[in-house]
Amino acid sequence: MDIFQKCAEYMDARMAQAAGLYPYFLPLEDTEGTEVTIGGRRVLMIGSNNYLGLTTDPRVRQAAIEATKRYGTSCTGSRFLNGTLALHQELERRLAAFVNKQAALVFSTGFQVNLGVISCLVGRGDVVVADKDDHASIVDGCILALGEMRRFNHNELTHLDRVLAGIDEKAGRLVVVDGVYSMGGDLAPLPEMLPIIKKHGARLMVDDAHSLGVMGGGRGTAAHFGVTDQVDLIMGTFSKSFASLGGFIAGDEEVVHYIQHHARSLIFSASMPASNVASVLAALEIMETEPEHVERLWVVTERMRAGLIRLGFNMGPSVTPIIPIIVGQRDTTLLAWKMCFEKGLYTNAVISPAVPPDQCLLRTSYMATHTDEQIDRALNILGEVGRELGLIH
Ligand SMILES: Cc1ncc(COP(=O)(O)O)c(C=O)c1O
């Protein structure tokens, strides 16, 4: 059998493309954050993770330009051998202080953080326990680990308790959850989870990709719940509120030190370019000194949520700036996406296997830089599409 046969037989995306219902890999010709140009048409963006809108902040842009001028365009090597700049270490100190942990370690993407951290900590004989809705990078980190992976039903504490109780006493155990779930926009109930995790002698790692810059005044889910000292590892990415690319892990110094010398996705991959590090530093400075951005994000979010509730949409358990609009079947979801797009609104169509086949949704997410007029425009379009498709009445 030819290994490439599956490629020749793969028709799903081509069929959607032929039907004009393909919402992925669309090239943006221009972007100003809240509005983007696609196919020559300007559309309102409610499908990005640019929560604080800092990708276009002049100070963040300038920091990236200055760093490129000073250090060049690439580090051309891994952190381990020749790719560590003083700037990476400055960022690590600043991040550790920001999330209130002893130490932090910067990787080239958030995905690599989860791959490297989980696979190096969960050795042979250990068990990693992951929520069923955890991000793909967590799942892949678990698959890569030599230890065993077990899953518990999304946010179900009794199931978590049962899964932990079933692990051999001698095994080391790590629980990994998303702080904010990237599709549902709901939170991991850390205060209720922690006693269960502690009872079973497990450690907790929280992926705060969608929480930093959003929850806890921007400092993440643990800060939001006031449980930072009990969360062992906080993972973050720079590809969302931090307006850059890269990621980090923060925790006790000896644990971070171990990860630094064992995580293969850190050691065998080139480090973040200076421009990316400098833009994170600039974004971090803004987060620390200008709380108004996080505050505005929540004003925008609650204006949108109230409008969607008035319209009668099903938004699942979302309590954050990620607000899914649950449509149901795949074809209706792709159609809803296309109708929104044609009316000038960019959302993300999310279908199986990312969500159960009957729970397909339009993922919408908001930015501090959205204006009230833009939010009302988005609501008008969603209202029209929702009525036309019979999703609301
Ligand atoms: C919850 C979560 N974790 C990790 C990642 C990976 O982050 P990055 O984009 O930095 O690779 C993402 C990004 O999609 C995410 O949503």
PDBQT file of the ligand as one rigid body, heavy atoms in Angstrom, charges set to zero:
ROOT
HETATM    1  C1  LIG A 401      -4.940  26.431  25.282  1.00  0.00    +0.000 C 
HETATM    2  C2  LIG A 401      -3.786  26.568  24.350  1.00  0.00    +0.000 A 
HETATM    3  N1  LIG A 401      -2.590  26.065  24.700  1.00  0.00    +0.000 NA
HETATM    4  C3  LIG A 401      -1.520  26.157  23.887  1.00  0.00    +0.000 A 
HETATM    5  C4  LIG A 401      -1.598  26.769  22.669  1.00  0.00    +0.000 A 
HETATM    6  C5  LIG A 401      -0.384  26.820  21.788  1.00  0.00    +0.000 C 
HETATM    7  O1  LIG A 401       0.138  28.099  21.777  1.00  0.00    +0.000 OA
HETATM    8  P1  LIG A 401       1.027  28.671  20.577  1.00  0.00    +0.000 P 
HETATM    9  O2  LIG A 401       0.093  29.328  19.620  1.00  0.00    +0.000 OA
HETATM   10  O3  LIG A 401       1.928  29.640  21.265  1.00  0.00    +0.000 OA
HETATM   11  O4  LIG A 401       1.772  27.530  19.978  1.00  0.00    +0.000 OA
HETATM   12  C6  LIG A 401      -2.802  27.327  22.267  1.00  0.00    +0.000 A 
HETATM   13  C7  LIG A 401      -2.914  28.012  20.957  1.00  0.00    +0.000 C 
HETATM   14  O5  LIG A 401      -3.731  27.727  20.129  1.00  0.00    +0.000 OA
HETATM   15  C8  LIG A 401      -3.930  27.211  23.109  1.00  0.00    +0.000 A 
HETATM   16  O6  LIG A 401      -5.112  27.702  22.745  1.00  0.00    +0.000 OA
ENDROOT
TORSDOF 0
